[in-house]
Amino acid sequence: MKTIYNPAYRRLIARIKARRIDAHLTKVAAGRRVCMSRNWVAKIEMCELRLDVLHFVRLCRAYKLKASDLIKSLEEESSDDPSLAILGFFMFYHEVCYAKFFPSVLPNFSFYQSGSDWYKKLL
């Protein structure tokens, strides 16, 4: 599933949009604050474009939001979201693949400190 269709992503965008509206900012004014067009803001708010991390932080600054608070609320409400579990698995898989090519980094990964050795079969 693409990120823009994920319910958690849509809730995040809805919060950002609500903040823009609460701040009495038009899409034009919001776009100017982040050096983007009104059309870009509209596409983000309609979930037609995926908001990357850097633009997310820029929008949060422009709307006087704390990005960390939005992320924290997303983590708290999505603790049982199966899509986040899948994302966690892919992050883990990425670390395993990375460790295969850079084994000296392996002890620094948090996933490996749980005591389970099943990941060694992947190496």
N, C-alpha and C positions, 0 to 999 in steps of 0.2 A: 504494500500500500504506500502510495506517495504521501509524503509528510503533509501536504496541503489538505489531504482528505482525513487526516487523523483528528478525532474529536478533541484531543488535548491541544493540538496546534490551533484549531479553530477557536477554542476557549481563550487561548493566549491572545490571538489576534483580536477577538471581541473585547478583551480587557484593554488592549492598546487603543482600539477605536473608541471605546467608551471614554477613555482618558482624554483623547483628542477633543471629543464632543464636550466633555465637562470643562475643558480649558477654553471653550469657545473658539477653537481654531478651525478654519476652513481647510480643505484639502490643499488648496493653493498655499496657504500660510505654512501648513505642516511640511509640505514639500520643500518650500524655501528654507525652512530651518535645517533640513537634512540635505540640502543641495540636490533635490530630486524634483521630478515633475508632479503635478497634481494627478496625472494619469497613473504614475507609479504608486502613489499613496492609495488611490482607488483600487488598483489591482491587488495590492497587499491586503487591504481591508476586505476585499471580496474573495480572498484566498485563491486568486488566479496566479499569483506569483509567490514563491517561497521567500520568506524573509530570512536572510542569512544572519549570522551572529553579529557581524560588524554593523549592519544596518539596524538590527534589533537594538544594539547599544546606542546608536545614534538617535533612533526614535525615542528611546527611553529618556535620553538626555534632553531632547527637544521638548518632550512632554512632561519633564520634571518627575520622572518615575525612576525607581531603583530597579535596575535589571535583575539584581540578585533577589529582590522580593518577589518579582514575577516568576522567576525560575523556582524559587522555594515553594511558592503556592502551587506551581505546576507539579512539582515533585510530590507534595503532600496529597493532592487530590488524585494523583495518578498512580498511587502505590500499587493498586491492583489492576492497572491497565495492562492487558496482555501484549499490546504493541511495545510497551516499554520493556517488558521482559524479553521480547525478541530483540529489541535494540541492545539490551544488556548482553545477550548472547553474542551478537555480532561484534560488539566492542571487545568481549572476551576473546572471540575467535581471532580478531585483528591482533590482539596482544600475543596470542599463541603464535601466530604466523610471524609476527615481528620478532618474538623471542627465538624462533627457529633460526633466523638470520643474524640476530644479535644476542647470543646467549648470555652475555655478561649483564644484560639489562634485566633478565628474568627475575632475579630476587626483588627487584624494585616494584614489580607489579602487585597490586593489592589482591587480585584474584587468586594469586598463587599462595598467599599466606593463610589460606583457610585450612590447610592441612590435607586437602584432597590431592591425590596423585593421578587422577584419571586424565588430566590434560597432557601428561607425559606421553601417552599413547599417540597423541597428535604430532608430537615432535619428531 
